[in-house]
Amino acid sequence: MTFEELEQWCKERKITEVECMIPDISGVPRGKILPTEKFLRGIGSNGHRLPESIFTQTITGEWPEEDTWVDIADHDVILEVDTSTIRPVPWYKEPTAQVICDCIYPDGKPVDLYARQILRTVLGLYEKKGWEPIIAPELEFYLVQKNTDPDMPLVPPIGKNGRPETARQCYGIDAVNEFDPVFEDVYDYCEAMGLDIDTLNHEAGAAQIEINFLHGDPLSLADQVFLFKRTVRQTALSHDIYATFMAKPMKDEPGSSMHIHHSVVDVKTGENIFSDADGNATEVFGNFIAGLQRYSSAAMPFFAPNVNSYRRFGYDESPINIHWGIDNRSCGFRVPNSSPQSRRVENRLCGSDVNPYLAIAGSLLCGYLGMTQGLKPAAKIEDNAYVLPRGLPLYLSDAITELMDCKPIKDVLGNRFVEAHCATKEVEYNNYHQVISSWEREHLLLNV
C-alpha cells in the first residue's frame, strides 16, 4: 500500500485515530494512539518512536537489573509502519485503525531485540535456500467469569442456559452455542479485519475453545494470531466475561496450546519438499522432524515462555517429550494423515500463552537446523508416548539454561537477543518465587 493509498484508506473509512502497535517480548500490544493526521504526517519522517527498553520489559512491567542490552540513555527506536497490516478496530464506536510496525535504529538497522524481526531473520534463512515455509496455527483459550480478585480460582462463565459448564464437552456443538453471542461478534470482527480463521470447536476443558487458522505465510499468520488474541479478549469483555490464553488457568482442567503445523515449499517448483514425486516422505522431511527433536528442548523459552506454562505439561494429555508419530497425538510432534501435497508436521509443544512470532520462529528454526545439518529422526512412536520418560525442561529456569547453552540457536538469533530474552524471563521467574501461595498457607502455616 502506497502512502496515497493509505491516506485514501483512512479517508474512506473516516478514521479519526490510529493505534501504532508492536508485540513486546510477551506478545502484549504496546505502542501509541495517534490522531490520523499526525499518524500520516509521521510516516516517512521517522516521526513514530518508542524507547528501546520496551523490548526487555517483563510481563510485570519491570526490567533486568543489569540491562546491558539497552543503553542507560534508553534511546528511541523508530517505528516503521507496515501498511499491509492496517485494519479497522471494529469494536470501537469511534472509527479507529490499528497497524503493526517494524522497528529500526536511527542508522536504519533492524532492532535485533524485536520479536517480529526475529521471525524475519528465520524466514530469511529459508529464503536463501529457495524454500518457503507454510504454517497453520491452532489456538486454544478459555472463557471464564470475571475475576477481580487474583487470589480466587477461575470459574467457567454462565452460558445461555443459565449454568456454568461443570462437565467436559469436547467437540460439543450445543456447548459452543451456549456462547453464540460472543462468537458471532468474534467472527464479525475477524471478517472486518481480514483474519483468516477457519474452524471453531469446543475443546476438552470447561468453556475451552479452539480456533484454527487457514495455512499461509508465517509472518502473516503471526500477525493474525497477535491480533486475534486481542480481539477475543476485547469481545469477551464486551460480554462481561474474560477470555484467557494462560497455558494452565485452572487446576483440574486441561491446558491451552497453540499447535503449529509446518510444511515447506520449493519456491521454483511450488512443490512440497516433504514429499517426493512418488508421494513418499523425503529425507529432508525426516531431517526437519529430527531438528525439532534435537533443538526444541532449548527452544522451550519460546514455546513455554512463562512460569505458568510448565503447569500445562502436568496434565495427562499434554506432550512431555520430543517423540514423533503418524497421527499420534500423544507425541510432541505429530504427522497428520494427509495427501503428499499436504504432508506436514505438527508441533504440539507450544502453549497458547506464547508470543506467536517467537514460537513460530523457534519452531521453524529447529526444523531448519535439522535440514541443514542432515539430522536423523528417532524411530516413530506408535504407542502411548505419554507414559515414556519426560524429555523437556521441568521449569522455566531449566529451559532458560538450555537456551543459553545452545550455540546453534544463538548463532542464528544473536547472542544479544538470546541473552536479553533469558534475562527478562529470569526476572519474571524470580518475581514469581517471591509470591507466597495459598497452598503454602493452607498446608504449611500451622503444620511445620
Number of C-alpha atoms within 10 A of each C-alpha: 12 9 12 9 11 15 16 12 15 22 12 9 12 14 19 15 19 25 23 24 19 27 24 21 26 23 20 15 17 15 20 14 16 18 14 20 14 14 19 19 13 17 14 11 10 14 14 23 19 18 13 23 19 23 25 26 21 20 17 9 9 14 19 19 9 8 14 11 18 17 10 9 9 12 15 16 23 24 23 20 22 14 15 13 16 21 21 20 21 19 16 10 7 12 16 23 24 19 20 26 22 19 27 21 16 13 8 10 9 16 20 18 26 23 27 27 21 23 23 14 17 19 21 14 16 19 14 9 11 13 20 24 19 19 25 22 27 22 24 26 29 27 24 23 17 16 13 7 8 7 9 9 10 17 19 21 22 17 16 13 10 9 11 17 18 11 10 16 18 17 15 13 12 11 22 20 15 20 18 14 13 18 17 13 19 20 18 13 20 20 13 13 21 13 20 19 19 12 11 19 17 24 23 20 22 25 28 26 21 19 18 18 19 15 19 17 14 24 20 17 23 23 18 22 25 21 20 21 20 14 22 24 17 18 22 22 14 13 12 12 20 21 23 21 22 21 29 26 22 19 12 10 15 23 31 29 28 28 24 24 23 25 24 24 19 17 16 9 9 11 17 24 24 25 23 14 11 8 12 12 16 15 17 21 24 21 23 32 29 27 26 30 24 20 23 28 23 24 26 26 31 28 29 28 28 25 19 20 26 22 20 27 24 14 17 13 15 22 26 27 24 24 25 28 21 15 16 20 20 25 30 27 28 24 21 17 13 10 11 18 15 16 22 28 27 25 27 23 28 29 32 27 28 26 26 31 28 25 29 29 26 26 27 29 28 24 27 24 21 25 20 13 13 16 21 19 20 14 9 15 15 13 12 12 21 19 12 13 9 14 15 20 21 14 18 23 17 15 24 25 14 19 24 18 12 15 14 14 20 16 10 15 21 15 14 13 20 21 18 20 27 22 22 22 27 19 18 23 17 12 12 14 10 8 8 9 11 12 9 10 11 10 10 10 10 8 7 5
